[in-house]
Amino acid sequence: MNPKQNKAILLMVEGELTQKQIAKELNVSVQSIITWRKKSEFQEALVIAEREKLKGLSIKAIKTMENLLNAKSELVRYNAASD
Protein backbone atom coordinates (compact mmCIF):
# COMPACT_ATOMS: atom_id res chain seq x y z
CA MET A 1 0.00 0.00 0.00
CA ASN A 2 1.14 3.52 -0.67
CA PRO A 3 1.55 6.30 1.94
CA LYS A 4 -1.75 7.96 1.00
CA GLN A 5 -3.62 4.70 1.55
CA ASN A 6 -1.96 4.29 4.94
CA LYS A 7 -2.91 7.86 5.85
CA ALA A 8 -6.47 7.22 4.67
CA ILE A 9 -6.69 4.27 7.03
CA LEU A 10 -5.50 6.38 9.96
CA LEU A 11 -8.04 9.07 9.14
CA MET A 12 -10.83 6.51 8.79
CA VAL A 13 -10.01 4.94 12.14
CA GLU A 14 -10.09 8.36 13.82
CA GLY A 15 -13.67 8.55 12.57
CA GLU A 16 -13.95 12.32 12.41
CA LEU A 17 -13.86 12.83 8.63
CA THR A 18 -16.11 11.79 5.78
CA GLN A 19 -14.75 10.02 2.72
CA LYS A 20 -14.97 13.32 0.86
CA GLN A 21 -12.97 15.11 3.55
CA ILE A 22 -10.37 12.34 3.61
CA ALA A 23 -10.05 12.54 -0.17
CA LYS A 24 -9.54 16.30 0.05
CA GLU A 25 -6.98 15.91 2.85
CA LEU A 26 -5.01 13.41 0.74
CA ASN A 27 -5.49 15.30 -2.52
CA VAL A 28 -7.15 12.33 -4.21
CA SER A 29 -10.61 11.77 -5.64
CA VAL A 30 -13.45 10.28 -3.65
CA GLN A 31 -13.48 7.54 -6.27
CA SER A 32 -9.91 6.65 -5.27
CA ILE A 33 -11.05 6.20 -1.67
CA ILE A 34 -13.94 4.02 -2.82
CA THR A 35 -11.61 1.94 -4.99
CA TRP A 36 -9.11 1.51 -2.15
CA ARG A 37 -11.86 0.38 0.23
CA LYS A 38 -12.81 -2.41 -2.17
CA LYS A 39 -9.32 -3.94 -2.16
CA SER A 40 -8.76 -6.81 0.27
CA GLU A 41 -5.31 -5.54 1.28
CA PHE A 42 -6.82 -2.18 2.25
CA GLN A 43 -9.73 -3.82 4.07
CA GLU A 44 -7.38 -6.04 6.07
CA ALA A 45 -5.18 -3.10 7.03
CA LEU A 46 -8.26 -1.11 8.06
CA VAL A 47 -9.52 -3.96 10.27
CA ILE A 48 -6.10 -4.28 11.91
CA ALA A 49 -5.98 -0.52 12.58
CA GLU A 50 -9.51 -0.57 14.02
CA ARG A 51 -8.62 -3.48 16.31
CA GLU A 52 -5.52 -1.68 17.54
CA LYS A 53 -7.55 1.42 18.32
CA LEU A 54 -10.17 -0.64 20.16
CA LYS A 55 -7.49 -2.46 22.11
CA GLY A 56 -6.08 0.85 23.28
CA LEU A 57 -9.52 2.13 24.22
CA SER A 58 -10.37 -1.08 26.05
CA ILE A 59 -7.27 -0.80 28.20
CA LYS A 60 -8.17 2.78 29.12
CA ALA A 61 -11.80 1.83 29.81
CA ILE A 62 -10.80 -1.04 32.10
CA LYS A 63 -8.35 1.16 33.99
CA THR A 64 -11.01 3.85 34.43
CA MET A 65 -13.51 1.28 35.70
CA GLU A 66 -10.95 -0.10 38.15
CA ASN A 67 -10.30 3.40 39.45
CA LEU A 68 -14.02 4.05 39.89
CA LEU A 69 -14.62 0.72 41.62
CA ASN A 70 -11.74 1.47 44.01
CA ALA A 71 -12.77 5.08 44.69
CA LYS A 72 -12.97 6.34 48.26
CA SER A 73 -16.54 7.47 47.78
CA GLU A 74 -19.10 4.72 48.34
CA LEU A 75 -21.51 6.50 46.00
CA VAL A 76 -18.93 6.54 43.20
CA ARG A 77 -18.23 2.81 43.73
CA TYR A 78 -21.96 2.05 43.77
CA ASN A 79 -22.64 4.03 40.60
CA ALA A 80 -19.70 2.41 38.80
CA ALA A 81 -20.89 -1.05 39.77
CA SER A 82 -24.53 -0.43 38.86
CA ASP A 83 -23.87 1.07 35.41
VENUR-V569884 format. One record per run of one state. SS is the DSSP state (H for helix, E for strand, - for the rest). FROM is the first residue (numbers start at 0). TO is the last residue. Records with the same first field share a line. If there is no record, write none. Layout:
SS: FROM-TO  FROM-TO
This chain:
-: 0-1  14-17  26-28  38-38  69-72  82-82
H: 2-13  18-25  29-37  39-68  73-81
